[in-house]
Each structure stands twice: as structure tokens, then as C-alpha cells.
Amino acid sequence: MNDMKAMDTGAADTMDAMGAAETRYLDVRDGRIAYQLSGPQDGPLVVLVHGLGDNGSTYRLLAPALAAAGHRVANTDVRGYGKSSAHWPSYGSDAVGGDVLALIRELGGPATVIGHSIGCAGAVWAAAEAPAEVAGLVLIGTFAGGSRPKAWMRAASWLVTRSPALWGLFYRSLFPAARPADFDRSVEGIKADLARPGRMVALRAQLREILGGLAPRYGQVGCPALIVTGAEDPDMSDPAAEARRTAADLAAAPAAVAMIEESGHYPHLDRPGETAKAVLAFLAGV
């Protein structure tokens, strides 16, 4: 990855004194990764990795809180989503993890990597592959290694990935307890993003990886980690037990667990205050 470089398009937003979001691009093999950079330039680096069928906007409430606390925050659009390029040869967790490491090297690490859902697998891959470059992990809505998704999710997967509209209906179901104030607008934005050429390909590829029995490299991770789980996450039969199993699977012991009450699969959106508090407390000790 020595030939990877950051590419400023000239259309990036102007950062204000607090380090408001600025969209930049990183050229990697086979494509381009978009990310927004915010926070002080000399702050400790935090890289955000979103999950299935989403984009960096999922961190729109968490990223500003991290930046305001003094962290330099790189909020990525995973390959195939958002402003990143489409049509990649692979969307696997190893490929996503490689993109994370490329960004850390470009911006200057080490970094704490925050992942959500399947984005956690890419974050874990990066930590296992390059332990000197990942100082800590925050894993939101993650599954224990080798866990299988619910049977109904497997049965319905072929349907919800047929169109952005059907995915939007499924996405709504992941917020059983509460929703952010801008929820309806954000769902429309996700649907519009997925309607762009090639975007549903990334979603389907990542879902196939999940349904195949995704087994992240937890046992090879030695850095501090925080598991953040919504107590009412509809993707899990027993969210608390799943969080404990994940913490036990990590090589670093003990991994911390933060259960967010009255929260679904997106605690950083449905309970942003409680989630930010737990994440910032963890970051203070990394």
C-alpha cells in the first residue's frame, strides 16, 4: 500500500476554527475512499467505520461530540457507499480493514477505530493485522465471533436487498425504542444513496459475508476494547449475552461492555448522549 495517497479535490469544505467536517479522498488500489475530517489537527486520531447499507452519516451525532472533546475524527464512507467509489472487486472485512489501515497511515496513527455492525469486523481486522497502528477499538452493535444471524434475517435477506425502498423499511425496524429527530430525512438519504449505480452491490456482498457466518479476528486483538450494545437490539436474540461473548472472545482482557438501555441496533443514533458518554470515557483511558 505504499502508493496510497490522500487526494484533496479542491471541493472540500473549509474547516472552521473547531475543525468542522471536511470531505477528503484517499486513493487506494481499485478505487477511492471518501472521509470527513473534523476536530483539532493535533488531537488523537479516531476512525469511524459504518455498517451494512449505510454511510458515514450514521455518525452525524457521535462525530461532533468526539471532535468537540479534542479528538481528530476521520468519518469514512466504506468502499461502495456514500461518496466513495463504486464497483470494487471485494467488499469483504479484510478489504475494509485494509482501507482503514491505509487511512490511519495517511493521517498519522495510531488510531482508535470505532465500528458499527459489520463495520466492526473491518475494524477488528485492522487491529489484528497491524496492532501497532490501532490503539483501541469501540465495537457498536457487533456479534460474537462465528455467531449466526437470526433465522428470520436469513429468510428475509433476499427480499430486503432487492431495492433501496425495501432496505429502508428494514432499516426502520432496527430502531425499536427511539429514533433521532431527523430520522425520516436520514432514511430518505440512505435510500437515495443506495439508488445510485453500484451501491446495492456493496450491500448484497456484505450481507452474504454475514450470512456465511462472519467470524472476526477477535482472538488476535490485544488492544483495549469497548463493546457498545443496545439492550433492545432486534438483530440479536439476547443482546447482553452477545456483548459478553464478544468481550470474552477478544484477546485483550477484560474488554469493557456498555449496555445502552432503550436502544436498538444504532445506539449512537437512538441514544446519542449515553453512547457518547461511554465512548468518551473509554477514549480517555486509551
C-alpha positions as CSV (number, residue, x, y, z in Angstrom):
1,M,0.0,0.0,0.0
2,N,3.0,2.3,-0.3
3,D,1.5,4.0,-3.3
4,M,-1.6,5.1,-1.5
5,K,-2.1,8.9,-1.1
6,A,-4.6,11.4,0.0
7,M,-6.3,13.4,-2.7
8,D,-7.8,16.8,-1.9
9,T,-10.3,17.5,-4.7
10,G,-10.4,21.2,-4.2
11,A,-14.1,20.9,-3.5
12,A,-13.6,20.2,0.2
13,D,-15.4,22.2,2.7
14,T,-13.5,24.9,4.6
15,M,-12.8,23.8,8.1
16,D,-13.7,26.3,10.9
17,A,-11.7,27.0,14.0
18,M,-13.2,23.9,15.7
19,G,-12.4,21.7,12.8
20,A,-15.7,21.2,11.1
21,A,-16.2,18.3,8.7
22,E,-14.1,18.4,5.6
23,T,-14.6,15.8,2.8
24,R,-11.3,14.4,1.5
25,Y,-10.5,11.4,-0.6
26,L,-7.9,8.6,-0.3
27,D,-6.9,6.7,-3.5
28,V,-6.3,3.0,-2.8
29,R,-6.0,0.1,-5.1
30,D,-9.1,-0.3,-7.2
31,G,-10.9,2.8,-6.0
32,R,-11.3,5.9,-3.8
33,I,-12.4,6.2,-0.2
34,A,-14.2,9.3,0.9
35,Y,-13.9,10.5,4.5
36,Q,-14.8,13.6,6.5
37,L,-12.2,15.1,8.8
38,S,-13.1,17.1,11.9
39,G,-11.6,18.1,15.2
40,P,-8.2,19.6,16.1
41,Q,-5.4,18.6,13.8
42,D,-3.2,17.6,16.8
43,G,-5.9,15.6,18.5
44,P,-5.7,11.8,18.9
45,L,-7.0,10.1,15.8
46,V,-10.3,8.3,15.8
47,V,-11.5,6.5,12.6
48,L,-15.2,5.7,12.2
49,V,-16.4,2.7,10.1
50,H,-20.1,2.4,9.4
51,G,-22.1,-0.8,8.8
52,L,-24.3,-2.5,6.2
53,G,-26.3,-0.5,3.8
54,D,-25.3,2.8,5.4
55,N,-22.8,5.6,5.0
56,G,-20.8,8.0,7.2
57,S,-23.9,10.0,8.1
58,T,-24.7,7.3,10.7
59,Y,-22.1,9.0,12.9
60,R,-23.6,12.5,12.5
61,L,-24.3,12.8,16.2
62,L,-21.3,11.0,17.6
63,A,-18.6,12.5,15.4
64,P,-19.2,16.1,16.6
65,A,-19.1,15.0,20.2
66,L,-15.7,13.3,19.7
67,A,-14.3,16.3,17.8
68,A,-15.6,18.7,20.5
69,A,-13.8,16.6,23.1
70,G,-10.5,17.1,21.3
71,H,-10.2,14.1,19.0
72,R,-9.3,14.2,15.4
73,V,-12.1,12.3,13.7
74,A,-12.0,10.6,10.3
75,N,-15.5,9.5,9.4
76,T,-15.4,7.2,6.4
77,D,-17.7,6.1,3.7
78,V,-16.9,2.4,3.4
79,R,-16.0,1.2,-0.1
80,G,-19.1,1.1,-2.3
81,Y,-21.1,3.5,-0.2
82,G,-21.7,7.3,0.1
83,K,-19.1,9.4,-1.7
84,S,-16.6,6.5,-2.0
85,S,-16.3,5.0,-5.5
86,A,-18.5,2.0,-6.6
87,H,-17.6,-1.2,-8.3
88,W,-14.9,-2.8,-6.2
89,P,-13.6,-6.4,-6.7
90,S,-14.1,-7.1,-3.0
91,Y,-16.2,-5.7,-0.1
92,G,-15.0,-8.2,2.5
93,S,-14.0,-7.3,6.0
94,D,-10.3,-7.7,5.1
95,A,-10.7,-5.2,2.3
96,V,-12.5,-2.7,4.5
97,G,-9.8,-3.3,7.2
98,G,-7.1,-2.6,4.7
99,D,-8.8,0.7,3.8
100,V,-8.9,1.6,7.5
101,L,-5.1,1.0,7.8
102,A,-4.4,3.0,4.7
103,L,-6.3,5.9,6.2
104,I,-4.5,5.6,9.5
105,R,-1.1,5.6,7.8
106,E,-2.1,8.6,5.7
107,L,-3.3,10.7,8.6
108,G,-0.7,9.5,11.1
109,G,-1.6,7.0,13.7
110,P,-2.0,5.2,15.9
111,A,-5.8,5.5,16.0
112,T,-8.8,4.2,17.9
113,V,-11.2,2.6,15.4
114,I,-14.9,2.7,16.0
115,G,-17.0,0.3,14.0
116,H,-20.7,-0.4,13.8
117,S,-22.4,-3.7,12.9
118,I,-20.4,-5.4,10.1
119,G,-18.1,-2.4,10.2
120,C,-16.8,-3.8,13.4
121,A,-15.3,-6.8,11.5
122,G,-13.2,-4.5,9.4
123,A,-12.1,-2.6,12.5
124,V,-11.1,-5.8,14.2
125,W,-9.2,-7.0,11.1
126,A,-7.2,-3.8,11.1
127,A,-6.4,-4.2,14.8
128,A,-5.3,-7.8,14.4
129,E,-3.3,-7.1,11.2
130,A,-1.4,-4.0,12.5
131,P,-1.5,-3.9,16.3
132,A,1.0,-1.0,16.5
133,E,-1.4,1.2,14.4
134,V,-4.7,0.5,16.3
135,A,-4.6,1.7,19.9
136,G,-8.1,0.8,20.8
137,L,-11.5,-0.5,19.4
138,V,-15.0,0.6,20.0
139,L,-17.4,-2.0,18.6
140,I,-21.1,-0.9,18.4
141,G,-23.8,-3.5,17.6
142,T,-21.3,-6.2,17.0
143,F,-21.8,-10.0,17.1
144,A,-19.7,-12.6,18.8
145,G,-17.2,-14.4,16.6
146,G,-18.9,-17.0,14.4
147,S,-22.4,-16.1,15.6
148,R,-25.2,-16.7,13.0
149,P,-27.8,-14.1,12.4
150,K,-31.4,-14.7,13.3
151,A,-33.3,-17.2,11.2
152,W,-35.8,-14.6,10.1
153,M,-33.0,-12.3,8.9
154,R,-31.6,-15.1,6.7
155,A,-35.1,-15.8,5.3
156,A,-35.8,-12.1,4.6
157,S,-32.4,-11.1,3.3
158,W,-33.2,-11.9,-0.3
159,L,-36.2,-9.5,-0.1
160,V,-34.8,-6.5,1.7
161,T,-31.8,-6.3,-0.6
162,R,-34.0,-6.2,-3.8
163,S,-34.4,-2.4,-3.7
164,P,-33.4,0.7,-1.7
165,A,-37.1,1.1,-0.7
166,L,-37.3,-2.3,0.9
167,W,-34.0,-1.8,2.6
168,G,-35.4,1.4,4.0
169,L,-38.3,-0.5,5.6
170,F,-35.9,-3.0,7.2
171,Y,-33.7,-0.1,8.4
172,R,-36.6,1.4,10.2
173,S,-37.1,-1.9,12.1
174,L,-33.7,-1.5,13.7
175,F,-34.9,1.4,15.9
176,P,-37.5,-0.3,18.2
177,A,-37.1,2.0,21.2
178,A,-36.3,5.5,19.9
179,R,-35.4,7.5,16.8
180,P,-33.3,10.6,16.2
181,A,-35.2,13.8,15.4
182,D,-34.0,13.7,11.7
183,F,-34.9,10.1,11.3
184,D,-37.3,10.3,8.3
185,R,-35.0,12.6,6.4
186,S,-32.0,10.3,7.1
187,V,-33.8,7.3,5.8
188,E,-34.6,9.1,2.6
189,G,-30.9,10.0,2.3
190,I,-29.9,6.3,2.7
191,K,-32.4,5.2,0.1
192,A,-31.2,7.9,-2.3
193,D,-27.6,6.8,-1.8
194,L,-28.3,3.2,-2.4
195,A,-30.3,4.0,-5.6
196,R,-27.0,5.3,-7.2
197,P,-25.3,2.8,-9.6
198,G,-23.4,0.0,-7.9
199,R,-24.4,0.8,-4.3
200,M,-26.7,-2.1,-3.7
201,V,-23.9,-4.4,-4.9
202,A,-21.9,-3.5,-1.8
203,L,-24.9,-4.1,0.5
204,R,-25.6,-7.5,-1.0
205,A,-21.9,-8.5,-0.8
206,Q,-21.6,-7.6,2.8
207,L,-24.9,-9.4,3.6
208,R,-23.5,-12.5,2.0
209,E,-20.5,-12.3,4.3
210,I,-22.8,-12.0,7.3
211,L,-25.0,-14.9,6.3
212,G,-21.9,-17.0,5.6
213,G,-21.1,-17.0,9.3
214,L,-18.8,-14.0,9.8
215,A,-16.0,-14.7,12.3
216,P,-14.0,-11.6,13.0
217,R,-10.4,-12.0,14.3
218,Y,-11.3,-11.2,17.9
219,G,-8.8,-13.7,19.3
220,Q,-5.9,-11.8,17.6
221,V,-6.7,-8.4,19.1
222,G,-4.7,-7.3,22.0
223,C,-5.6,-3.6,22.3
224,P,-8.2,-2.2,24.8
225,A,-11.8,-2.5,23.5
226,L,-15.3,-1.3,24.4
227,I,-18.4,-3.2,23.3
228,V,-21.4,-1.0,23.0
229,T,-24.8,-2.8,22.6
230,G,-28.4,-1.6,22.5
231,A,-30.3,-3.5,25.1
232,E,-33.2,-3.9,22.6
233,D,-31.1,-4.6,19.5
234,P,-33.6,-6.6,17.3
235,D,-30.7,-8.2,15.4
236,M,-29.8,-10.3,18.5
237,S,-31.7,-12.9,20.4
238,D,-30.0,-11.8,23.6
239,P,-28.0,-8.6,23.2
240,A,-26.5,-8.7,26.7
241,A,-25.3,-12.2,26.3
242,E,-23.9,-11.4,22.8
243,A,-22.0,-8.5,24.2
244,R,-20.5,-10.7,27.0
245,R,-19.5,-13.3,24.4
246,T,-17.8,-10.8,22.2
247,A,-15.9,-9.3,25.2
248,A,-14.7,-12.8,26.1
249,D,-13.6,-13.6,22.6
250,L,-11.2,-10.6,22.5
251,A,-7.6,-11.5,23.4
252,A,-7.3,-8.3,25.5
253,A,-8.9,-8.8,28.9
254,P,-11.0,-7.5,30.3
255,A,-12.9,-5.8,27.4
256,A,-15.4,-3.3,28.7
257,V,-19.1,-3.6,27.9
258,A,-21.6,-0.7,27.8
259,M,-25.2,-1.7,27.5
260,I,-27.4,1.2,26.3
261,E,-30.9,0.9,27.7
262,E,-34.0,1.5,25.5
263,S,-31.7,1.3,22.4
264,G,-31.8,-0.8,19.3
265,H,-29.1,-1.6,16.7
266,Y,-28.0,2.1,16.4
267,P,-27.3,3.3,20.0
268,H,-25.1,6.2,18.6
269,L,-28.3,7.5,16.9
270,D,-31.2,6.5,19.2
271,R,-29.3,7.2,22.5
272,P,-26.5,9.5,21.3
273,G,-25.9,11.1,24.7
274,E,-25.4,7.9,26.6
275,T,-23.4,6.4,23.8
276,A,-21.1,9.4,23.5
277,K,-20.5,9.4,27.3
278,A,-19.5,5.7,27.3
279,V,-17.2,6.2,24.2
280,L,-15.5,9.3,25.5
281,A,-14.9,7.7,28.9
282,F,-13.2,4.8,27.1
283,L,-11.2,7.0,24.8
284,A,-9.8,8.9,27.9
285,G,-8.2,5.7,29.0
286,V,-6.7,4.6,25.7
